[in-house]
Amino acid sequence: MSTHAQSISQPDPKRWKALALLCFANFLVMMDAAIIQIALPSIKEALGYSQESLQWVMSAFLIIFGGFLLLGGRLADLFGNRRIFNLGVIILVVSSLFAGLAWSEMSLNVARGIQGLGSAFIAPAALSLIMLLFSSNAKEMGKALAFWGLSGAAGGALGIVFGGVITQILGWRWTLFIYVPLGIIVLILSPKLLQKSASKATGNVDYIGAILVTVSSMLIVYGIVTAEKSGWQSAGTIVPLAVGAVLLLIFILVQSKKKEPLLPLNIFRTPNLAIGNISVFLIAASWFPLVYILVLYLQQVLQLSPFVGAMALLPMPIFMAIFMIFVAEKVMAKFGIKKTMFTGFILLGAGAVLFSQTAQVEGNYWTNVLLASLIASLGNALAYLPATTASVSEVESERSGIASGLYNTFYQIGSAVGLAVIVAIAGATTASNTAGSLVVALNEGFQQAFFWGGIIAFVGAILVLLFTRSAKQ
């Protein structure tokens, strides 16, 4: 019996070790966007970035990552998940080495973009491998997806902490060099733990679709990222958003006519897949800005140092680990996707709105931050697991890569949209307050940011009630 046939008839005995490796890879990918944030002032000084151009250290990664996820998912379906996963890790290792050695703005921006390309291959292939490893047991799949969700959330939160520690002890270049040894460890373990998956998908890459969706995604993410600095009315924001939207419509039209499309539109007939992806988008749009604004509040209003401010975030991933692994899965098993996701959105929104009331100039961490962060973390855990399950678990195995690419695309674009909108609200509120001190004005901006982040979560709760099919899991 072939290895592949054996993997279908009985579970892979190494599946939990394989899950640990895949979650570690996802942790690295999600950490890549966060680890460098605290190092930005050091990078600015070392390479001569202006305040305006400094955003490209982040944006170059996010734009390429978000733009290539669907193509990465399709390539995983066509050429095998393990092969595309390993290719992504190799690209990430080499680009991280060059990013760490960067000698100019352009060299770092290009290397960060190539890091994004490697990540766009890793993320959908890794999630697709998890779906195949645990497809025979729904209960195990729930636990596996909980670990997957936790690894991404922890990568984003702990990345800020690690970035602070590494920058302080070793210097900013090591926030990039660190991916070289860690990536090599993944490559060494990959052939030992991950089965070579002979792909069930057939056909060719839809190159026209790939170019259209990649360019449209990149333009949309670019427009959103630019809006954060230039404002929503500027030509630099409107033109890429408009062109990106037109290309996206052309892409959908092309996909409906193609015999072998990059994104088969009938995938949206899969029960709960559409609402699952919309929910993932809204979770990211609420949660990602909440953490970002909280970091600023801790440093700029409560006057905590970058390192202490980063450490103050540690309870959030710890709470999420406990909730996601021990609570969310059991709640979802008992009450189903719909009720669990609805409750999660309500708690995430409540935590954000509570922040809008407790974030005070004279506040302190224990009375003004901890409770709201606990409630928001619980909400994120309860919403994230059923949203992920709805997005990927019902899809046929030969489409698992494209489903994973779609899920990751919605998450990344949700993060970018949410951040741009919430930062714009905070900035406008701060600018309109001319009476008080700068700290008071900043704090008012942060309060509004938290409030509207909560509203995004409440919108998610309403959509879940209206559109989720309530089959028990």
C-alpha positions in Angstrom: 0.0 0.0 0.0 1.4 3.4 -0.9 2.0 6.0 1.8 -0.7 8.2 0.3 -3.3 5.5 0.2 -2.4 4.6 3.8 -2.8 8.2 4.9 -6.4 8.0 3.6 -7.4 4.7 5.3 -5.8 5.4 8.7 -4.6 8.5 10.5 -0.9 9.4 10.2 0.8 8.3 13.4 3.1 11.4 13.3 0.2 13.8 12.8 0.5 15.6 16.2 4.2 16.1 15.7 3.5 17.3 12.1 0.9 19.7 13.5 3.5 21.1 16.0 5.8 21.8 13.0 3.1 23.4 10.9 1.9 25.6 13.7 5.5 26.6 14.4 5.8 27.7 10.7 2.6 29.6 11.0 3.8 31.2 14.2 6.9 32.4 12.3 4.9 33.8 9.4 2.5 35.7 11.7 5.4 36.9 13.9 7.2 38.4 10.8 4.7 41.3 10.6 5.0 42.0 14.3 8.6 41.3 15.4 10.0 44.3 13.5 7.5 46.9 14.8 9.5 47.8 17.9 12.8 47.8 15.8 11.5 50.5 13.4 13.1 53.5 15.2 16.5 51.7 15.1 16.0 50.8 11.4 15.1 54.4 10.6 18.3 55.6 12.2 20.6 52.9 10.7 19.4 53.1 7.1 18.2 56.7 6.8 14.5 56.2 6.3 12.2 59.2 6.5 9.2 59.1 8.8 6.9 58.6 5.8 9.0 56.0 4.0 9.5 53.9 7.2 6.1 52.3 6.8 7.4 50.3 3.8 9.4 48.1 6.1 6.0 46.7 7.1 4.0 47.4 4.0 6.4 45.7 1.5 5.9 42.4 3.5 2.1 42.8 3.9 1.4 43.8 0.3 3.3 40.8 -1.3 2.0 38.4 1.3 -1.6 39.4 0.8 -1.3 39.5 -2.9 0.2 36.0 -3.5 -1.9 33.9 -1.1 -4.4 32.7 -3.6 -1.7 31.7 -6.0 0.2 30.0 -3.2 -2.9 27.9 -2.4 -3.5 26.9 -6.0 0.2 25.9 -6.4 -0.1 23.8 -3.2 -3.2 22.0 -4.7 -1.4 21.4 -8.1 2.2 20.5 -7.0 1.7 19.1 -3.5 1.4 20.9 -0.2 4.8 19.7 1.2 6.7 20.8 -1.8 5.2 24.3 -1.9 5.5 24.6 1.9 9.3 23.8 1.7 9.7 26.2 -1.2 8.1 28.9 0.9 10.4 28.2 3.8 13.5 28.3 1.6 12.4 31.7 0.1 11.8 33.0 3.7 15.3 31.8 4.9 17.2 33.3 2.0 15.2 36.6 2.0 15.6 36.9 5.8 19.4 36.6 5.5 19.5 39.4 2.9 17.0 41.5 4.9 19.3 41.2 8.0 22.3 42.3 5.8 20.4 45.2 4.3 22.6 48.2 3.4 19.9 50.6 2.1 16.2 51.4 2.2 15.6 49.7 -1.2 17.6 46.5 -0.3 15.5 46.0 2.9 12.2 46.8 1.2 12.9 44.3 -1.6 14.0 41.6 0.9 10.9 42.2 3.0 8.7 41.8 -0.1 10.4 38.5 -0.9 9.8 37.4 2.8 6.1 38.1 2.1 6.3 35.8 -1.0 7.7 33.0 1.0 5.0 33.4 3.7 2.3 33.4 1.0 3.5 29.9 0.0 3.9 28.7 3.6 0.5 29.7 5.1 -2.0 28.1 2.7 0.1 24.9 2.2 0.5 24.5 6.0 -3.2 24.8 6.7 -4.0 22.5 3.8 -1.7 19.9 5.2 -3.4 20.1 8.6 -6.8 19.7 7.0 -5.6 16.5 5.2 -3.8 15.1 8.3 -7.0 15.4 10.5 -9.7 14.9 7.9 -10.8 11.5 9.2 -11.7 12.7 12.8 -13.9 15.8 13.3 -13.0 16.1 17.0 -9.2 16.0 16.3 -9.7 18.5 13.5 -11.3 20.9 16.0 -8.3 20.6 18.3 -5.9 20.9 15.4 -7.6 24.1 14.1 -7.6 25.5 17.7 -3.8 25.0 17.8 -3.5 26.6 14.4 -5.5 29.7 15.4 -3.5 30.0 18.6 -0.2 29.8 16.7 -1.2 32.7 14.5 -2.5 34.9 17.3 0.5 34.1 19.5 2.9 35.0 16.6 1.3 38.4 16.3 1.3 39.1 20.0 4.6 37.5 21.1 6.3 38.9 18.0 6.1 42.4 19.6 7.6 41.0 22.8 10.4 39.1 21.0 11.1 42.1 18.9 11.6 44.2 22.0 13.9 41.7 23.6 16.0 41.0 20.5 16.4 44.6 19.5 17.5 45.5 23.0 20.0 42.7 23.4 21.2 41.9 19.9 20.2 44.8 17.7 17.5 45.2 15.0 19.2 43.0 12.3 18.6 40.0 14.5 14.8 40.4 14.2 15.4 39.3 10.6 18.4 37.0 11.0 16.4 34.9 13.6 14.4 33.4 10.7 17.5 31.8 9.2 18.2 29.2 11.9 14.5 28.8 12.7 13.6 28.2 9.0 16.5 25.7 8.6 15.1 23.7 11.6 11.7 23.6 9.8 13.3 22.4 6.6 15.3 19.6 8.5 12.1 18.3 10.3 9.8 18.7 7.3 10.7 15.4 5.4 10.7 13.5 8.7 7.3 14.6 9.8 5.3 15.7 6.7 4.1 13.1 4.3 4.7 13.8 0.6 1.2 14.6 -0.7 0.5 13.5 -4.2 -1.9 16.2 -5.3 -5.4 15.2 -6.3 -6.0 18.4 -8.2 -5.3 18.4 -11.9 -4.8 21.0 -14.5 -2.7 24.1 -15.1 -2.1 27.3 -13.3 -4.6 30.0 -14.5 -1.9 32.6 -15.2 -4.4 35.3 -16.3 -6.4 34.8 -13.1 -3.2 34.7 -11.0 -1.9 38.0 -12.4 -5.3 39.7 -12.1 -6.0 38.6 -8.5 -2.4 39.2 -7.4 -2.2 42.7 -8.9 -5.7 43.6 -7.6 -4.9 42.3 -4.1 -1.6 44.2 -4.0 -3.2 47.4 -5.3 -6.1 47.2 -2.7 -3.7 46.5 0.2 -1.4 49.2 -1.1 -4.3 51.7 -1.2 -5.4 50.8 2.3 -1.8 51.0 3.7 -1.4 54.4 2.0 -4.7 55.7 3.4 -3.2 55.3 6.9 -0.6 58.0 6.0 -2.1 60.0 3.2 -5.8 60.0 4.1 -8.8 58.4 2.2 -9.3 61.4 -0.1 -5.8 61.5 -1.6 -5.2 60.3 -5.2 -2.5 58.0 -3.8 -5.3 56.1 -2.0 -8.2 56.4 -4.4 -6.4 55.4 -7.6 -4.9 52.1 -6.5 -8.2 51.2 -4.6 -10.3 51.9 -7.7 -8.0 50.1 -10.2 -7.7 47.2 -7.7 -11.5 47.0 -7.4 -11.9 47.0 -11.3 -9.3 44.3 -11.7 -11.0 42.2 -9.0 -14.3 42.4 -10.9 -12.5 41.4 -14.1 -10.9 38.5 -12.2 -14.4 37.3 -11.0 -15.7 37.5 -14.5 -12.7 35.6 -15.9 -13.1 32.9 -13.2 -16.8 32.4 -14.1 -15.8 31.7 -17.7 -12.6 29.6 -17.3 -12.7 25.8 -17.4 -9.8 25.5 -14.9 -10.0 28.8 -12.8 -7.6 29.8 -10.1 -10.6 30.3 -7.8 -13.5 28.1 -8.6 -16.5 30.3 -7.7 -18.6 27.3 -6.8 -16.4 26.8 -3.8 -18.6 29.4 -2.2 -21.5 26.9 -2.3 -19.7 25.0 0.5 -21.8 25.3 3.6 -20.8 28.3 5.7 -17.6 29.0 3.7 -18.6 32.5 2.7 -19.7 33.6 6.2 -16.6 31.9 7.7 -14.3 34.0 5.5 -16.3 37.2 6.1 -16.1 36.5 9.9 -12.3 35.9 9.6 -12.0 39.3 7.9 -14.0 41.0 10.6 -12.2 39.3 13.5 -8.9 40.5 12.0 -10.3 44.0 11.3 -11.3 44.3 15.0 -8.5 42.4 16.8 -5.4 43.5 14.9 -6.0 47.3 15.4 -7.0 46.6 19.0 -3.5 45.2 19.8 -1.8 47.9 17.7 -3.7 50.8 19.5 -3.1 49.1 22.9 0.6 49.1 22.3 0.5 52.8 21.5 -1.7 53.5 24.6 0.7 51.6 26.9 3.7 53.5 25.6 2.4 57.0 24.7 -0.2 57.5 27.4 0.8 55.2 30.3 4.5 56.0 29.5 5.7 52.4 29.7 9.0 51.6 28.0 8.8 49.6 24.7 10.0 46.5 26.6 7.6 46.8 29.6 4.8 47.7 27.2 5.5 44.6 25.2 5.6 42.4 28.3 2.2 43.9 29.4 0.7 42.2 26.3 1.9 38.7 27.4 -1.3 37.8 29.3 -3.3 38.1 26.1 -1.7 35.2 24.2 -1.6 33.2 27.5 -5.4 33.8 28.0 -6.0 32.9 24.3 -4.0 29.7 24.6 -6.1 28.6 27.6 -9.4 29.7 26.0 -8.7 28.4 22.5 -7.5 24.9 23.5 -9.5 24.2 26.7 -12.7 26.3 26.3 -13.5 27.2 22.6 -13.3 23.7 21.3 -15.7 22.3 24.0 -18.1 25.3 23.6 -18.2 24.7 19.8 -18.7 21.0 20.2 -21.7 21.6 22.6 -23.3 24.7 21.0 -22.2 24.6 17.3 -20.5 27.1 15.1 -23.2 29.7 15.0 -23.7 30.3 18.8 -20.0 30.0 19.5 -19.0 32.5 16.9 -21.8 34.9 17.8 -20.7 34.8 21.5 -17.1 35.4 20.5 -17.9 38.4 18.5 -20.1 39.9 21.3 -17.2 39.4 23.8 -14.6 40.8 21.4 -16.8 43.9 20.9 -17.5 44.2 24.6 -13.8 44.0 25.4 -13.0 46.8 22.8 -15.8 49.0 24.0 -14.7 48.5 27.6 -11.2 49.7 26.6 -12.8 52.8 25.1 -14.1 53.6 28.7 -11.2 52.4 30.8 -8.3 53.8 28.7 -7.6 56.9 30.8 -4.7 59.3 31.0 -4.2 58.6 34.7 -4.9 54.9 34.3 -2.7 51.9 35.3 -2.3 48.5 33.8 -4.1 46.4 36.6 -7.3 48.5 36.8 -7.6 50.0 33.3 -6.1 47.3 30.9 -6.2 43.8 32.3 -9.9 43.1 32.5 -10.7 44.4 29.0 -7.8 42.5 27.5 -9.1 39.3 29.2 -12.6 39.8 27.7 -11.3 40.6 24.2 -8.9 37.6 24.3 -11.8 35.3 25.2 -13.9 36.8 22.5 -11.2 36.4 19.9 -10.6 32.7 20.9 -14.4 31.9 20.7 -14.9 33.6 17.4 -11.7 32.6 15.7 -12.0 28.8 16.0 -15.6 28.4 14.5 -14.7 31.0 11.8 -11.7 29.0 10.7 -13.7 25.8 10.9 -16.4 27.2 8.7 -13.9 28.6 6.2 -12.0 25.3 5.6 -13.3 22.2 7.1 -16.1 21.3 4.6 -14.0 21.8 1.5 -13.0 18.7 -0.7 -9.4 17.7 -0.2 -8.3 18.6 -3.8 -9.4 22.2 -3.1 -7.9 22.5 0.4 -5.0 24.6 -0.8 -7.3 27.2 -2.5 -9.6 27.3 0.5 -6.6 27.9 2.8 -5.3 30.6 0.5 -8.8 32.3 0.5 -9.0 32.1 4.3 -5.5 33.7 4.7 -6.3 36.4 2.1 -9.4 37.4 4.0 -7.5 37.5 7.3 -4.6 39.6 5.9 -6.8 42.1 4.0 -9.1 42.3 7.1 -6.0 43.2 9.2 -4.9 45.9 6.7 -8.4 47.4 6.2 -9.2 47.4 10.0 -5.8 49.0 10.8 -6.1 51.7 8.2 -9.7 52.6 9.2 -9.1 52.6 12.9 -5.8 54.5 12.7 -7.5 57.1 10.6 -10.3 57.5 13.2 -7.8 57.8 16.0 -5.8 60.4 14.0 -8.8 62.5 13.1 -10.0 62.5 16.7 -6.6 63.5 18.1 -6.2 66.3 15.5 -9.6 67.7 16.3 -8.7 68.1 20.0 -6.9 71.4 20.2 -7.9 72.4 23.7 -6.1 69.7 25.8 -2.5 68.5 26.1 -1.0 66.1 23.5 -1.4 63.1 25.8 -5.1 64.0 26.4 -5.7 64.3 22.6 -3.9 61.0 21.9 -5.9 59.3 24.6 -9.2 60.6 23.1 -8.1 59.2 19.7 -7.3 55.8 21.2 -10.7 55.7 23.0 -12.5 56.3 19.7 -10.3 53.7 18.0 -11.2 51.1 20.6 -14.9 52.0 20.4 -15.1 51.6 16.6 -13.0 48.4 16.7 -15.8 47.1 19.0 -18.5 48.2 16.5 -16.7 46.1 13.8 -17.0 43.0 16.1 -20.7 43.7 16.7 -21.3 43.9 12.9 -19.7 40.4 12.8 -22.1 39.1 15.4 -25.1 40.4 13.4 -23.9 38.8 10.2 -23.2 35.5 11.9 -26.8 35.5 13.2 -28.2 36.2 9.8 -26.1 34.0 7.6 -24.6 31.0 9.5 -26.3 27.7 9.0 -26.7 26.3 12.5 -25.6 22.7 12.0 -24.0 21.4 15.3 -20.4 20.4 15.0 
